[in-house]
């Protein structure tokens, strides 16, 4: 896992007015948390922070913080806990860090990616549903994978992949429920011309949202119950 150096300065001033003044100069506030210790407030250069985020590791990058005015007088190894963005510009306006040890495991979310083109899409016109976009894992900070990948090439219409189908790298433990679906190939819904109404007519592109694991599990349970009912009848 990639590591980058980042300089900061202990923030002694408090109040919104001071933070606003610093932001106008390209400086953003941040906080460093460590279990069992008091948090530390600091200021960071916004351009340096943006640069740190633009590595192959993304927001899972390991940050070596050198903080001016820090009593420890040594670099703090951190990962990003949370980032706040300006809702209009998208720029970073605040960062929360967690100080970590490189020899202790941590829990992080990593992106889920697909490999290949499903046969159910390519040959049969099905639709690929990407149900989960991030997977929670536990591992050493130096072993955080950039992404977890699944091969979808053999999936046909009605087929699906589950958490248990993901092959994690050595030293990486997947924490999600193994029975949760992550990818599914569905048959496209056909609407006959005479059935088109103002309600069914396409207007704007639908925004794809990640479903929660519990929502996916509920859908699977409903489908299983329906199939069981059909067999009984």
HUTAZI-V934033 format. One record per residue. RES is the residue in three letters. PHI is phi in degrees with one decimal (NA if undefined). BURIAL is + if it has 9 or more other ideal C-beta (glycine too) atoms within 8 Angstrom, else -. Layout:
BEGIN
{{RES | PHI | BURIAL} {RES | PHI | BURIAL}}
END
This chain:
BEGIN
{{UNK | NA | +} {UNK | -68.8 | -} {UNK | -124.4 | -} {UNK | -131.5 | +} {UNK | -94.9 | -} {UNK | -143.6 | +} {UNK | -96.4 | +} {UNK | -143.7 | +} {UNK | -140.3 | +} {UNK | -55.6 | +} {UNK | -95.7 | +} {UNK | -94.8 | -} {UNK | -78.7 | -} {UNK | -124.9 | -} {UNK | 107.0 | -} {UNK | -65.8 | -} {UNK | -62.4 | -} {UNK | -68.2 | +} {UNK | -62.0 | +} {UNK | -62.0 | -} {UNK | -62.6 | -} {UNK | -67.3 | +} {UNK | -61.9 | +} {UNK | -64.2 | -} {UNK | -99.4 | -} {UNK | 85.0 | -} {UNK | -112.5 | +} {UNK | -120.5 | +} {UNK | -79.7 | +} {UNK | -152.0 | +} {UNK | -135.1 | +} {UNK | -110.8 | +} {UNK | -108.7 | +} {UNK | -144.7 | -} {UNK | -56.9 | -} {UNK | 83.9 | -} {UNK | -126.5 | -} {UNK | -72.4 | -} {UNK | -68.4 | -} {UNK | -122.1 | +} {UNK | -93.1 | +} {UNK | -150.3 | +} {UNK | -114.8 | +} {UNK | -127.4 | +} {UNK | -76.6 | +} {UNK | -63.1 | +} {UNK | -67.7 | -} {UNK | -65.9 | +} {UNK | -65.6 | +} {UNK | -59.5 | +} {UNK | -63.2 | -} {UNK | -63.8 | +} {UNK | -79.1 | +} {UNK | -96.5 | -} {UNK | -113.9 | +} {UNK | -64.6 | -} {UNK | -82.0 | +} {UNK | 62.2 | +} {UNK | -77.6 | -} {UNK | -92.3 | +} {UNK | -63.5 | +} {UNK | -88.9 | +} {UNK | -105.5 | +} {UNK | -100.1 | +} {UNK | -86.9 | +} {UNK | -108.0 | +} {UNK | -108.4 | +} {UNK | -67.3 | -} {UNK | 92.3 | -} {UNK | -76.6 | +} {UNK | -65.8 | -} {UNK | -69.3 | -} {UNK | 54.3 | -} {UNK | -150.8 | -} {UNK | -66.2 | -} {UNK | -106.0 | +} {UNK | -84.8 | +} {UNK | -135.6 | +} {UNK | -123.3 | +} {UNK | -81.5 | +} {UNK | -89.6 | -} {UNK | -157.5 | -} {UNK | -126.2 | +} {UNK | -105.6 | -} {UNK | -115.5 | -} {UNK | -65.9 | -} {UNK | -63.4 | -} {UNK | -96.0 | -} {UNK | -90.3 | -} {UNK | 82.7 | -} {UNK | -75.4 | -} {UNK | -74.1 | +} {UNK | -120.1 | -} {UNK | -165.1 | +} {UNK | -134.0 | +} {UNK | -108.0 | +} {UNK | -111.1 | +} {UNK | -112.3 | +} {UNK | -76.0 | +} {UNK | -132.3 | +} {UNK | -113.4 | -} {UNK | -71.4 | +} {UNK | -105.4 | -} {UNK | -119.5 | -} {UNK | -70.8 | -} {UNK | -134.9 | +} {UNK | -108.9 | -} {UNK | -141.5 | +} {UNK | -100.2 | -} {UNK | -124.4 | +} {UNK | -67.1 | +} {UNK | -105.4 | +} {UNK | -123.8 | -} {UNK | -108.6 | +} {UNK | -128.2 | -} {UNK | 91.2 | -} {UNK | -112.5 | -} {UNK | -59.3 | +} {UNK | -62.9 | +} {UNK | -68.4 | +} {UNK | -90.3 | +} {UNK | -67.0 | -} {UNK | -99.6 | -} {UNK | -111.6 | +} {UNK | 74.3 | -} {UNK | -72.7 | +} {UNK | -119.6 | -} {UNK | -83.7 | +} {UNK | -107.0 | -} {UNK | -94.5 | +} {UNK | -83.3 | +} {UNK | -128.3 | +} {UNK | -108.3 | -} {UNK | -135.3 | +} {UNK | -122.0 | +} {UNK | -88.5 | +} {UNK | -130.8 | +} {UNK | -126.9 | +} {UNK | -168.1 | +} {UNK | -70.1 | +} {UNK | -54.6 | +} {UNK | -77.0 | -} {UNK | -114.2 | +} {UNK | -65.5 | +} {UNK | -73.5 | +} {UNK | -65.4 | +} {UNK | -163.5 | -} {UNK | -112.5 | +} {UNK | -119.0 | -} {UNK | -126.9 | +} {UNK | -88.2 | -} {UNK | -108.3 | +} {UNK | -58.3 | +} {UNK | -91.4 | -} {UNK | -74.4 | +} {UNK | -104.0 | +} {UNK | -59.4 | +} {UNK | 92.8 | -} {UNK | -82.4 | +} {UNK | -153.0 | +} {UNK | -118.2 | +} {UNK | -121.6 | +} {UNK | -51.4 | +} {UNK | -65.7 | -} {UNK | -85.1 | -} {UNK | -78.8 | +} {UNK | -96.9 | -} {UNK | -85.5 | +} {UNK | -62.0 | -} {UNK | -59.1 | -} {UNK | 89.0 | -} {UNK | -112.6 | +} {UNK | -108.0 | -} {UNK | -83.2 | +} {UNK | -101.1 | -} {UNK | -67.9 | +} {UNK | -59.0 | -} {UNK | -62.8 | -} {UNK | -93.0 | -} {UNK | -79.9 | +} {UNK | -71.5 | +} {UNK | -118.0 | +} {UNK | -137.5 | +} {UNK | -144.3 | +} {UNK | -110.1 | +} {UNK | -109.9 | +} {UNK | -74.7 | -} {UNK | -66.0 | -} {UNK | -80.6 | -} {UNK | -99.1 | -} {UNK | -113.9 | -} {UNK | -70.6 | -} {UNK | -51.0 | -} {UNK | -72.2 | -} {UNK | -94.6 | -} {UNK | -73.9 | -} {UNK | -128.8 | -} {UNK | -55.8 | -} {UNK | -76.1 | -} {UNK | -95.6 | -} {UNK | -66.0 | -} {UNK | -66.8 | -} {UNK | -119.0 | -} {UNK | -109.5 | -} {UNK | -57.0 | -} {UNK | -74.9 | -} {UNK | -83.2 | -} {UNK | -76.6 | -} {UNK | -120.7 | -} {UNK | -71.1 | -} {UNK | -81.3 | -} {UNK | -74.2 | -} {UNK | -53.4 | +} {UNK | -68.4 | -} {UNK | -69.1 | -} {UNK | -64.1 | +} {UNK | -62.6 | +} {UNK | -65.1 | -} {UNK | -62.7 | -} {UNK | -63.7 | +} {UNK | -65.5 | -} {UNK | -65.0 | -} {UNK | -64.6 | -} {UNK | -64.4 | -} {UNK | -66.3 | -} {UNK | -66.1 | -} {UNK | -65.5 | -} {UNK | -63.6 | -} {UNK | -66.2 | -} {UNK | -63.2 | -} {UNK | -65.4 | -} {UNK | -66.8 | -} {UNK | -71.9 | -}}
END
